[in-house]
Amino acid sequence: MTDFYKKYYGYEDNIKLKDDDIRKLEEGMNLKKLNGNKEEFNERFYRLDTNLNVLVATTKEFLKKEKIYELTLLSEVKEGCSSDNLKSFQLKNSLNDRKKIPEIEDKSFVIVYDNFKKSLDLLAPSKAHRDIWVRVLSYFIILTKKRKGVLPEADKIMTNYFELADKSKNKRLNKNEITEFLDSINIKLKKDQLKQLIQDSDTNNDGELSQEEFEKFIGQLSRRKEIMSLYKLIASGEQKSDINFLPEFITVDKFRTFLEKYQKESKSLEECKEIIRHFEPSDAKEEFKFSLYGFISYMKDPHNFIDDLEKTSKVYMKMDHSFASYFINSSHNTYLSGDQITSDTRPDCYMTAIMRGARLLEMDVHDGSDGKPRIFHKKTLTNKILFEDAIKVCRDNAFKISNFPLIITIELHCTPKQQLVMVDIIKKHLYEYLYLEDIDENNYPSLKDLEKKIIIRCQKPKKQPENSTIKKMTFTSKNSSKSLSMDASYDDDDQYDDDVDDEVKNKKAKSYEEIKELEDVITVIQNASFKGIEFALNNYSKGKSSSLSEPKCNKLLEEERAQDIIKYTANFCTKVYPAFYRQDSTNLKPLDYWIYGFQIAALNFQTDDLSMDLNDALFADNGGCGYVLKPRILTDPTLGFDPLDIRTMRNKMKFKIKIISAQNLPTNSELIKDISDPYVSIKIYGVPIDKNEAKTQTVKDNGLNPIWNEDFEFTINCPELAFVKFIVKDEDVGNDDFIGQYTIRFQNIKQGYRHIALKNKSSKGTLFVGIRIFNLE
């Protein structure tokens, strides 16, 4: 990673690399990998390829057989015997030779990848070598997170595909082999088109392609006509109709004009020269000129993608306000890996949520039969995990992505005896991170004051109603034959509370004895029952935080004036959590609550849906730190904002977008069953009046480089709360197949000609668009 790259993108790296760290790993070294039966280590040669952004592993016996790990798919790297496999190996060896334990511990490390599902257990030649791997891979993981998984990558169609296409192994490709190769890269050409391309590339006129001719064929096939057209416009100052006309260079002055006029970026002459020096591969960079290939390289760089990296790569918002002024990235029932009734409860679910950006986690803590508190979903078929294990995972991962406070919400179901055990565990593992200072109502701590702090958010000890009415529910999991009949009884912060009669809630409750030790660690945020807006404004301090179920909050939105709700949420940090009927872990619609200023819309992170797409888009803002400052319309009640009243929206904008083209959409072997017929949908989300959508025409039989060149226009009445979602689908009989999507906060969109990196299972494909945004008032 060059100094230019760090300077140009403004990254702040928590990991300090030594000068030759990356070079050493590019050269590679032998590492030992723990084999599948966990009995021994096998030696392999590992190296970094920073051009392709991959980790390459080669076995000693088969030098040409390589295993590729994409750096963008790495989740975590941990030093020492930190995996179950290494711990098991270490334990077995300790029975035979205790001297081996420190050696294994000092040299070993674990690479976790594929969304924390898989791992590599490795042993380096020495502790020093191990530390280099941990430093460099951690650097790339953090950098990838800050750039939302988008790293520069080589073209998808590489010349080494020749060997893949050469089925006959005669170093020549016939028409059938070429056709089969095109199928594999998701493109279908008409017979006359294919014939013409082969003829143009076949310099020997023998009807077949050598490797050199194949490279020429690929060059023609992957030519970006739309980029060439833009290049001509910039270089000549006008759009030439002559298709054979191609200016040799773009001068630095014309490049600077392009940035100002089209990209809406203001760069000094020296900054423009520095950009050309970095991206131009030819000697033209010495004269500060861009060739076509240098310009294409620049346009394909993530800096020129649709995201404003000034907003998504670093914390730029003021962090000197209290929690009530921010949207907070929040996870619901974090410990669950699937549905709410039968799925596994796992400590690593906390790590997964944190690494996805969550800053509020949930723990339902109950008495353990052995005296050790457990986390589980009560009255369900889910398993139980130790409270201590979850706390340790939170401690170890709390500040890997963000330095701002991690909030642990505890729903308490423990007797005083095990509450004491909980307090001991919290103090043992989290003491250095707890904020234990006295809270002054007139000087309430800001997020800046709470950096590197873990906040315990907890309700008062569990209350059990006497003679409570019980409601029976039955649930059958889609993926299990298990059925469960369970009780839905009242609890202040329980997901069933909205289905209980008011008379039950009003019955005199018997409370466990409160223990002072627990209260000592609950200092910054204290749960408080919601008793109405007026009651909260008149009686609650800034540190009070209520939780509302989805139905209860919906009822509040129906019955109260928008201005009164916003006055309440401007002062108190409030959580909205999913309704009890969402047993399959579907998500509430967070935007319904964000537009009224509710800070915490707790989501099931294990469910990928529109709600999580919007959540990812919102919290990509402000450097992905998990806290996004609410717009002024939601923090200043005097503005009189009402998300249902267009008259209160004073920042209207016109959003014009041209969907130009797509590149390298996933192939038939990756996501879809045949060559795709792609189209693009554009959907606008935000306040109700802004909801809108449009779509392009379908391009037949082309997933490699389809071109649309279609224009769309939208009015955005409340840009502060608007989102744009791009969806690419394959038109098919019946249901259209999903190819990829990208969701972005409207205020983070950069104008000009931009690429959009699609999100899908294979992390492939881009869109190319042109964007203009105008103020209407």
C-alpha positions in Angstrom: 0.0 0.0 0.0 1.8 3.1 -1.2 2.2 6.4 0.7 0.2 8.0 -2.1 -2.7 5.6 -1.5 -2.9 6.5 2.2 -2.5 10.2 1.6 -5.0 10.3 -1.3 -7.7 8.4 0.5 -7.0 9.8 4.0 -7.0 6.5 5.8 -6.0 6.5 9.4 -4.4 3.2 10.2 -4.4 1.8 13.7 -1.9 -0.9 12.7 1.6 0.3 12.2 3.4 -1.5 9.5 7.2 -1.7 9.3 8.8 -0.6 6.0 9.4 -4.0 4.5 6.4 -5.9 6.0 4.4 -6.1 2.8 7.4 -6.8 0.7 8.4 -9.8 2.8 4.9 -11.3 2.4 4.9 -10.6 -1.3 8.1 -12.7 -1.5 6.3 -15.4 0.5 7.5 -18.0 3.0 6.8 -21.5 4.1 4.1 -21.9 6.8 2.7 -25.0 8.4 -1.0 -25.6 8.2 -2.8 -27.8 10.7 -4.4 -30.6 8.7 -8.0 -31.7 8.7 -7.6 -34.5 11.3 -5.9 -32.0 13.7 -3.0 -34.5 14.1 -0.1 -32.7 12.4 1.0 -29.7 10.4 1.6 -29.8 6.6 4.0 -27.3 5.0 2.8 -24.9 2.3 4.2 -21.9 0.6 2.2 -18.7 1.3 2.5 -15.3 -0.4 0.6 -12.1 -0.8 -0.4 -10.9 -4.3 -1.2 -7.2 -3.7 -2.0 -6.7 -7.4 -4.9 -9.2 -7.3 -5.4 -8.6 -3.5 -5.3 -12.3 -2.7 -3.4 -14.7 -0.4 -1.9 -17.6 -2.4 -1.1 -21.0 -0.9 0.9 -23.6 -2.8 1.5 -27.1 -1.7 5.0 -28.5 -1.6 4.2 -31.5 -3.7 2.1 -29.7 -6.3 3.8 -26.4 -7.1 1.2 -25.5 -9.7 -1.8 -26.2 -7.5 -2.7 -23.0 -5.8 -5.4 -22.2 -3.3 -6.6 -18.6 -3.5 -8.0 -16.5 -0.5 -9.4 -13.1 -1.4 -8.2 -10.4 1.0 -11.7 -8.8 0.9 -13.2 -12.0 2.4 -10.8 -12.2 5.4 -12.7 -11.6 8.6 -10.1 -11.6 11.3 -6.5 -12.7 12.1 -5.7 -13.8 15.6 -2.3 -14.7 17.2 -1.6 -17.7 19.3 -3.6 -20.9 19.7 -6.9 -19.1 19.5 -8.9 -21.6 17.5 -10.5 -24.8 18.9 -8.3 -26.9 16.5 -5.1 -25.4 17.7 -6.2 -25.6 21.3 -6.9 -29.3 20.8 -3.6 -29.9 19.2 -1.8 -27.9 22.0 -3.6 -30.0 24.6 -2.6 -33.3 23.0 1.0 -32.2 22.8 1.1 -31.0 26.4 0.6 -34.5 27.6 3.8 -35.6 25.8 6.1 -32.6 25.9 5.2 -29.5 27.8 8.1 -27.6 26.3 6.3 -27.6 23.0 3.4 -25.4 24.3 5.2 -22.0 24.3 6.7 -22.7 20.9 3.4 -23.4 19.4 1.7 -20.5 21.1 4.4 -18.0 20.0 4.5 -19.1 16.4 0.8 -19.9 15.7 -1.9 -17.7 14.3 -5.4 -18.1 12.8 -6.9 -16.6 9.7 -10.7 -16.4 9.9 -12.5 -15.9 6.6 -15.8 -16.3 4.7 -17.8 -14.3 7.2 -16.3 -16.0 10.2 -17.3 -19.5 8.9 -13.9 -20.9 8.0 -10.4 -20.7 9.3 -6.7 -21.5 8.6 -4.6 -22.7 11.5 -1.0 -21.8 10.8 2.4 -22.1 12.3 5.2 -19.6 11.3 8.9 -20.3 11.3 9.3 -17.9 14.3 7.4 -15.4 16.4 8.8 -12.5 14.4 7.5 -14.1 11.2 4.1 -14.7 12.8 3.9 -11.1 13.9 4.5 -9.9 10.4 1.6 -12.0 9.1 -0.7 -10.8 11.9 0.3 -7.1 11.3 -0.1 -7.1 7.5 -3.3 -9.2 7.3 -4.9 -7.1 10.1 -4.0 -4.0 8.2 -5.7 -5.3 5.1 -8.8 -6.4 7.0 -9.2 -3.0 8.7 -8.6 -1.2 5.4 -11.1 -3.4 3.7 -13.7 -2.7 6.4 -13.1 1.0 6.1 -13.6 0.8 2.3 -16.6 -1.5 2.7 -15.0 -4.5 1.1 -13.9 -2.8 -2.1 -10.2 -3.1 -3.0 -8.7 -2.4 -6.4 -8.7 -5.6 -8.4 -7.3 -6.8 -11.7 -9.6 -7.3 -14.7 -11.8 -10.3 -14.3 -10.8 -11.6 -17.7 -7.1 -12.4 -17.6 -4.8 -13.8 -20.2 -4.2 -16.9 -17.9 -7.7 -17.9 -18.9 -6.2 -19.2 -22.1 -5.2 -22.4 -20.3 -8.7 -22.8 -19.0 -10.2 -22.3 -22.4 -7.7 -24.6 -24.1 -9.5 -27.9 -23.5 -7.5 -29.8 -26.2 -4.2 -28.6 -24.6 -2.7 -27.8 -28.1 -2.1 -24.1 -27.4 -4.7 -23.2 -30.0 -8.4 -22.3 -29.5 -11.0 -23.3 -32.0 -14.5 -21.8 -32.3 -16.1 -24.4 -30.0 -13.5 -23.7 -27.2 -14.0 -20.0 -27.6 -17.8 -20.3 -27.4 -17.5 -22.5 -24.3 -15.2 -19.9 -22.7 -17.6 -17.1 -23.5 -20.4 -19.1 -21.7 -18.1 -19.4 -18.6 -17.8 -15.6 -18.4 -21.5 -15.0 -18.9 -21.7 -13.6 -22.4 -23.4 -14.9 -25.6 -22.6 -13.4 -29.0 -24.5 -13.7 -32.2 -22.8 -16.0 -34.7 -21.8 -13.1 -37.0 -20.4 -11.1 -34.0 -18.3 -14.0 -32.8 -17.1 -14.6 -36.4 -16.1 -11.0 -36.8 -14.2 -10.9 -33.5 -12.3 -14.1 -34.3 -11.4 -12.8 -37.7 -10.2 -9.4 -36.3 -8.0 -11.3 -33.8 -6.8 -14.1 -36.0 -3.6 -12.6 -37.5 -2.6 -16.0 -39.1 -6.0 -16.4 -40.7 -6.1 -20.1 -39.7 -9.5 -20.0 -37.9 -7.9 -20.6 -34.5 -6.4 -18.3 -31.9 -3.0 -18.6 -30.3 -2.4 -17.2 -26.8 -1.2 -13.9 -28.3 -4.3 -13.7 -30.6 -6.5 -14.7 -27.7 -5.2 -11.8 -25.7 -6.2 -9.5 -28.6 -9.6 -11.2 -28.7 -10.1 -10.5 -25.0 -9.0 -6.9 -25.4 -11.7 -6.3 -28.0 -14.3 -8.2 -26.1 -13.7 -6.3 -22.9 -13.2 -2.9 -24.5 -15.1 -0.2 -22.5 -16.8 1.7 -25.4 -18.5 4.1 -22.9 -15.2 4.9 -21.2 -13.6 5.5 -24.6 -16.4 7.9 -25.5 -15.8 9.8 -22.3 -12.0 9.8 -22.9 -12.6 11.4 -26.3 -14.9 14.0 -24.8 -12.3 15.0 -22.2 -9.3 14.9 -24.5 -10.8 16.8 -27.4 -13.4 18.9 -25.6 -16.1 17.6 -27.8 -17.8 14.4 -28.8 -16.3 13.1 -32.0 -18.6 11.1 -34.3 -15.6 9.4 -36.0 -15.3 6.1 -34.2 -11.7 5.7 -35.3 -10.7 9.0 -33.7 -8.8 8.4 -30.5 -6.8 11.2 -28.9 -3.4 10.1 -27.7 -3.5 11.8 -24.3 -5.5 13.8 -21.8 -3.4 16.7 -20.6 -3.3 17.6 -16.9 -5.3 20.8 -17.5 -8.1 19.0 -19.3 -8.1 16.3 -16.6 -8.5 19.0 -14.0 -11.3 20.6 -16.0 -13.0 17.2 -16.2 -12.9 16.8 -12.4 -14.4 20.2 -11.8 -17.0 20.2 -14.5 -18.2 16.6 -14.4 -17.0 15.0 -11.2 -17.7 18.1 -9.1 -14.3 17.7 -7.4 -11.9 20.6 -6.8 -8.3 19.6 -7.1 -5.1 21.7 -7.3 -2.9 21.3 -10.3 -0.3 19.5 -8.1 -2.9 17.1 -6.9 -3.9 16.3 -10.4 -0.3 15.7 -11.4 0.1 13.3 -8.4 -3.0 11.4 -9.5 -1.6 11.0 -13.1 1.8 9.9 -11.7 0.1 7.2 -9.7 -2.3 5.8 -12.3 -0.6 6.3 -15.7 1.5 3.2 -16.6 3.4 4.7 -19.5 6.1 7.4 -19.7 3.4 9.9 -20.4 3.2 10.4 -16.6 6.5 12.3 -16.7 4.7 14.9 -18.8 1.6 14.7 -16.6 -0.6 13.2 -19.3 -3.2 10.4 -19.2 -3.3 7.7 -21.9 -6.6 5.8 -22.4 -5.3 2.9 -20.2 -4.2 5.2 -17.4 -7.6 7.0 -17.5 -9.4 3.6 -17.3 -7.3 2.6 -14.4 -8.2 5.8 -12.6 -11.9 5.5 -13.3 -12.0 1.9 -12.0 -10.3 2.8 -8.7 -12.5 2.7 -5.6 -11.8 6.4 -5.0 -14.0 7.1 -8.0 -16.8 4.8 -7.0 -20.2 6.3 -6.0 -19.4 6.5 -2.3 -18.0 9.7 -0.9 -14.9 8.3 0.9 -14.5 11.5 2.8 -17.6 10.4 4.6 -17.3 6.6 4.6 -13.6 6.1 5.2 -13.1 8.2 8.3 -15.1 9.8 11.2 -15.9 13.3 10.1 -19.0 14.1 12.2 -19.0 15.9 15.5 -18.8 13.4 18.3 -19.2 15.7 21.2 -23.0 15.1 21.7 -24.7 12.5 23.9 -26.2 9.2 22.7 -29.6 10.9 21.9 -28.1 12.8 19.0 -27.0 9.8 17.0 -28.4 6.8 15.2 -26.8 3.7 16.7 -26.0 0.5 14.8 -27.9 -2.1 16.9 -28.3 -5.9 17.0 -31.4 -7.7 18.3 -30.9 -10.9 20.3 -27.3 -10.9 19.1 -26.5 -14.4 20.5 -28.8 -16.1 17.9 -27.5 -17.5 14.6 -30.9 -18.0 13.0 -34.6 -18.0 14.0 -35.8 -17.1 17.4 -36.9 -20.5 18.5 -34.6 -23.3 17.3 -31.4 -21.8 16.1 -27.9 -22.1 17.7 -26.8 -19.7 20.4 -23.1 -18.9 19.9 -20.6 -16.6 21.5 -19.1 -15.8 18.1 -22.3 -14.2 17.0 -21.2 -11.2 19.1 -18.0 -11.0 17.1 -19.9 -11.2 13.8 -22.2 -8.4 14.8 -19.3 -6.2 16.0 -17.3 -6.8 12.8 -20.4 -5.8 10.8 -20.5 -2.5 12.7 -22.9 -3.1 15.6 -22.3 -0.8 18.6 -25.3 -2.1 20.6 -25.5 -5.8 21.5 -28.1 -7.7 23.4 -27.7 -10.4 26.1 -30.7 -12.3 27.8 -29.1 -13.5 31.0 -30.6 -16.2 33.2 -29.5 -18.3 36.1 -27.3 -21.3 35.3 -28.0 -24.6 37.1 -24.3 -24.7 38.0 -24.2 -21.2 39.5 -22.8 -19.7 36.2 -25.1 -17.3 34.4 -26.2 -18.4 30.9 -27.4 -16.5 27.8 -30.4 -18.0 26.0 -33.8 -17.2 24.6 -36.2 -18.2 27.3 -39.0 -20.7 26.7 -37.5 -21.7 23.3 -35.5 -24.7 22.0 -32.3 -22.6 21.6 -29.2 -23.8 23.4 -27.4 -22.0 26.2 -24.0 -20.3 26.4 -22.0 -18.9 29.3 -22.4 -15.2 30.0 -18.7 -15.1 30.6 -17.8 -16.5 27.2 -20.0 -13.8 25.5 -18.4 -11.0 27.6 -14.9 -12.2 26.6 -15.8 -12.2 22.9 -17.1 -8.6 23.3 -14.0 -7.5 25.1 -11.6 -9.0 22.5 -13.4 -7.5 19.5 -15.0 -4.3 21.0 -12.7 -1.8 19.3 -11.4 -3.5 16.2 -13.7 -1.5 13.9 -14.6 1.5 15.9 -13.2 3.3 19.0 -16.5 4.7 20.0 -18.5 3.1 22.9 -19.8 -0.4 22.7 -23.2 -0.8 24.5 -24.2 -4.1 26.0 -27.9 -4.3 26.7 -28.6 -6.9 29.4 -32.1 -8.3 29.8 -31.8 -9.5 33.3 -33.5 -12.7 34.6 -31.1 -13.7 37.3 -31.5 -14.1 41.1 -29.3 -11.8 43.3 -26.8 -14.6 43.8 -26.0 -14.9 40.1 -26.3 -11.2 39.6 -23.2 -11.0 41.9 -21.5 -13.6 39.6 -22.4 -11.4 36.6 -20.8 -8.3 38.3 -17.7 -10.3 39.1 -17.4 -11.4 35.4 -18.0 -7.9 34.1 -15.4 -6.4 36.4 -12.9 -9.2 35.8 -13.0 -8.8 32.0 -14.3 -5.3 31.3 -13.1 -3.2 34.3 -10.6 -1.1 32.3 -13.3 -0.3 29.7 -16.1 0.7 32.1 -17.1 4.3 32.6 -17.4 4.5 36.4 -17.3 8.2 37.0 -20.3 10.0 38.6 -22.6 11.4 36.0 -23.4 15.1 36.1 -26.7 15.9 34.5 -25.4 19.2 33.4 -22.2 17.7 32.0 -23.4 14.4 30.5 -20.6 12.5 28.8 -20.4 12.8 25.0 -19.3 10.0 22.6 -15.9 11.6 22.5 -15.7 11.2 26.3 -16.7 7.6 26.0 -14.1 6.4 23.4 -12.8 2.9 24.1 -15.5 2.4 26.8 -18.0 -0.4 27.1 -21.4 0.7 28.5 -23.6 -1.7 30.4 -27.3 -0.8 29.6 -29.5 -2.8 31.9 -33.1 -2.8 33.2 -33.8 -3.1 36.9 -33.7 -6.7 38.2 -36.3 -9.0 36.8 -39.9 -8.6 38.0 -42.3 -11.5 38.2 -46.1 -10.6 38.1 -48.3 -12.4 40.6 -51.3 -14.3 39.1 -50.4 -13.2 35.6 -52.5 -14.1 32.7 -50.7 -16.5 30.4 -51.0 -16.5 26.6 -50.1 -19.7 24.7 -48.3 -19.6 21.3 -47.2 -22.3 19.0 -44.3 -22.0 16.6 -42.9 -24.5 14.1 -39.5 -23.7 12.5 -39.3 -23.8 8.7 -36.1 -25.8 9.0 -37.1 -28.1 11.8 -39.8 -30.5 12.7 -39.7 -29.2 16.3 -42.9 -27.5 17.6 -43.0 -25.4 20.7 -45.8 -24.2 22.9 -44.6 -21.3 25.0 -45.9 -18.8 27.5 -46.0 -15.1 26.7 -45.8 -13.3 30.1 -45.2 -9.7 30.9 -41.8 -8.2 31.2 -40.7 -4.5 31.0 -38.4 -5.1 28.1 -39.7 -8.4 26.8 -40.7 -9.1 23.2 -44.1 -10.3 24.3 -45.2 -7.3 26.4 -47.6 -5.9 23.9 -49.8 -8.9 23.9 -50.5 -8.8 27.6 -53.6 -7.2 29.0 -53.2 -3.8 30.8 -54.6 -5.3 34.0 -51.8 -7.8 34.1 -49.3 -4.9 33.7 -50.9 -3.1 36.6 -50.8 -5.9 39.0 -48.5 -5.5 42.0 -45.2 -7.1 41.1 -42.8 -8.9 43.3 -39.2 -7.8 42.7 -35.9 -9.6 43.3 -33.7 -7.7 45.7 -31.6 -5.2 43.9 -27.9 -5.5 44.5 -25.8 -2.4 44.7 -22.9 -4.0 42.9 -24.9 -4.3 39.7 -26.0 -0.7 39.9 -22.4 0.3 40.2 -21.6 -0.8 36.6 -24.7 0.7 35.1 -23.7 4.4 35.0 -24.2 6.0 31.6 -27.4 4.5 30.4 -30.2 3.1 32.6 -33.3 1.4 31.3 -36.6 3.1 32.2 -40.1 2.0 31.4 -41.8 4.2 28.8 -44.8 5.9 30.4 -45.5 8.4 27.7 -43.8 11.4 26.1 -44.9 14.0 28.6 -43.9 11.8 31.6 -40.4 11.3 30.2 -39.9 15.0 29.4 -41.0 16.0 32.9 -39.3 13.2 34.9 -36.4 11.5 33.2 -32.8 12.5 33.1 -30.6 12.3 30.0 -29.3 8.9 31.0 -32.7 7.2 30.9 -33.4 4.9 28.0 -36.7 3.2 27.1 -37.4 0.2 24.9 -40.5 0.0 22.8 -41.7 -3.1 20.9 -42.5 -2.6 17.2 -46.3 -2.7 17.8 -46.1 -0.3 20.7 -44.0 2.1 18.8 -46.3 1.9 15.8 -49.2 2.8 18.1 -47.2 5.8 19.4 -46.7 7.0 15.9 -50.4 6.8 15.2 -51.5 8.6 18.3 -48.9 11.3 18.9 -48.0 14.4 16.9 -44.8 14.0 14.9 -43.3 17.1 16.5 -43.9 15.7 20.0 -42.3 12.4 19.1 -39.3 14.2 17.7 -39.1 16.4 20.8 -39.0 13.2 22.8 -36.4 11.4 20.7 -34.2 14.5 20.6 -33.8 14.1 24.3 -33.9 10.4 25.1 -32.1 7.5 23.5 -34.8 5.0 22.7 -34.7 1.4 21.4 -37.3 -0.1 19.0 -37.2 -3.9 18.8 -39.0 -6.5 16.6 -42.5 -7.7 17.4 -42.9 -11.1 19.1 -44.4 -12.6 16.0 -41.1 -12.3 14.1 -40.0 -15.8 15.3 -38.3 -16.4 11.9 -36.0 -13.5 12.6 -37.5 -11.2 9.9 -36.7 -7.6 10.6 -38.7 -4.5 11.4 -38.5 -1.6 9.0 -35.9 0.7 10.6 -36.6 3.6 8.3 -40.1 3.9 9.8 -38.5 4.8 13.1 -35.4 6.6 11.9 -37.5 9.3 10.3 -38.9 10.1 13.7 -35.5 10.2 15.3 -35.5 6.9 17.1 -31.8 6.1 17.7 -31.9 2.3 18.0 -33.7 0.1 15.6 -32.6 -3.3 16.7 -32.2 -5.7 13.8 -31.5 -9.4 13.4 -28.1 -9.3 11.7 -28.3 -12.9 10.7 -31.1 -12.0 8.2 -30.0 -10.4 5.0 -32.9 -8.3 3.7 -33.9 -4.7 2.7 -33.7 -3.7 6.4 -30.1 -4.8 6.7 -29.3 -3.2 3.3 -30.6 0.1 4.6 -28.8 -0.4 7.9 -25.5 -1.1 6.2 -26.0 2.0 4.0 -26.7 4.3 6.9 -23.8 3.1 9.1 -21.3 3.1 6.3 -21.4 6.8 6.9 -19.1 8.5 9.4 -16.3 6.1 8.8 -18.4 3.0 9.7 -17.9 3.8 13.4 -21.5 2.7 14.3 -22.7 6.2 15.2 -24.3 8.6 12.7 -25.3 12.1 13.8 -29.0 12.6 13.2 -29.9 15.5 10.9 -30.8 18.8 12.4 -34.5 18.3 11.5 -34.5 15.5 14.1 -32.5 17.1 16.8 -34.0 20.6 16.8 -37.8 20.3 17.5 -38.3 24.0 16.8 -37.9 23.3 13.1 -41.3 21.6 13.2 -40.3 18.7 11.0 -43.0 16.1 10.2 -42.0 13.2 7.9 -45.6 13.0 6.6 -45.9 16.7 5.8 -44.0 17.9 2.7 -44.5 21.5 3.8 -41.9 21.0 6.6 -39.2 19.8 4.1 -37.0 22.6 3.1 -34.1 21.0 1.3 -35.6 19.5 -1.8 -33.3 18.2 -4.5 -33.4 16.8 -8.1 -31.6 13.5 -8.6 -30.7 12.7 -12.2 -29.0 9.5 -13.0 -27.9 7.8 -16.2 -27.5 4.0 -16.0 -24.7 3.5 -18.5 -23.4 0.0 -18.3 -22.4 -3.0 -16.2 -19.2 -5.0 -16.0 -18.4 -8.6 -15.2 -21.7 -9.7 -13.7 -21.6 -13.1 -12.0 -21.3 -16.0 -14.3 -23.7 -18.9 -14.7 -21.6 -21.1 -12.5 -21.6 -18.6 -9.6 -25.2 -17.3 -9.2 -27.4 -18.0 -12.1 -28.1 -21.0 -14.3 -27.7 -19.4 -17.8 -26.3 -16.4 -19.5 -28.0 -13.4 -18.0 -30.4 -10.9 -19.5 -29.7 -8.1 -17.1 -31.7 -5.0 -16.2 -31.3 -2.5 -13.4 -33.9 -1.3 -10.9 -33.5 2.0 -9.0 -35.4 2.3 -5.8 -35.7 5.4 -3.6 -36.4 5.0 0.2 -37.0 7.7 2.8 -40.0 9.7 4.0 -43.1 8.2 2.5 -43.5 10.8 -0.2 -40.0 10.1 -1.5 -40.6 6.4 -2.1 -40.1 5.8 -5.9 -38.7 3.3 -8.3 -37.8 2.9 -12.0 -36.0 0.3 -14.1 -34.1 0.0 -17.4 -34.8 -2.1 -20.4 -33.4 -5.6 -20.5 -30.1 -6.4 -22.4 -30.3 -9.9 -23.9 -27.5 -12.4 -23.5 -24.8 -10.2 -22.0 -23.5 -10.4 -18.5 -20.0 -9.2 -19.4 -20.5 -5.6 -20.5 -24.2 -4.8 -21.1 -24.9 -1.1 -22.0 -28.2 0.7 -21.3 -27.5 4.5 -21.5 -30.9 5.2 -19.9 -31.8 8.4 -18.0 -33.9 8.7 -14.9 -35.0 11.6 -12.8 -36.3 11.8 -9.2 -37.4 14.5 -6.8 -36.0 14.0 -3.3 -38.0 16.0 -0.8 -36.1 15.0 2.3 -32.5 14.2 1.2 -31.3 14.0 4.9 -33.3 10.7 5.3 -33.2 9.3 1.7 -31.5 6.1 0.4 -31.0 4.8 -3.1 -30.9 1.1 -3.9 -29.6 -0.3 -7.2 -30.7 -3.8 -8.0 -29.5 -5.9 -11.0 -31.6 -8.9 -12.0 -31.6 -11.4 -14.7 -35.0 -11.4 -16.6 -36.4 -14.9 -16.6 -39.6 -16.7 -17.1 -41.4 -16.6 -13.7 -39.2 -15.0 -11.1 -36.3 -12.9 -12.1 -32.9 -14.0 -10.7 -31.0 -11.7 -8.3 -27.5 -10.7 -9.6 -26.5 -8.0 -7.2 -27.5 -4.9 -5.3 -26.0 -1.8 -3.7 -27.7 0.5 -1.3 -26.3 4.0 -0.4 -27.4 6.9 1.7 -28.4 9.7 -0.6 -26.1 12.3 1.1 -23.1 10.0 0.5 -23.5 9.9 -3.3 -20.8 11.5 -5.4 -21.7 13.3 -8.6 -20.2 12.6 -12.0 -19.3 9.3 -13.7 -19.0 6.6 -11.1 -18.7 2.9 -10.7 -20.9 1.0 -8.2 -19.6 -2.3 -6.7 -22.4 -4.8 -6.5 -23.0 -6.9 -3.4 -23.7 -10.6 -4.0 -22.4 -13.9 -2.8 -19.5 -13.9 -5.2 -18.7 -10.1 -4.6 -18.6 -9.6 -8.4 -19.9 -7.1 -10.9 -20.0 -3.3 -11.2 -22.4 -0.7 -12.6 -21.2 2.5 -14.4 -23.5 5.5 -14.0 -23.6 9.3 -14.5 -25.1 11.4 -11.7 -26.2 15.0 -11.3 -27.8 16.5 -8.2 -29.5 20.0 -8.1 -31.0 22.0 -5.3 -34.7 22.9 -6.0 -35.0 25.6 -3.4 
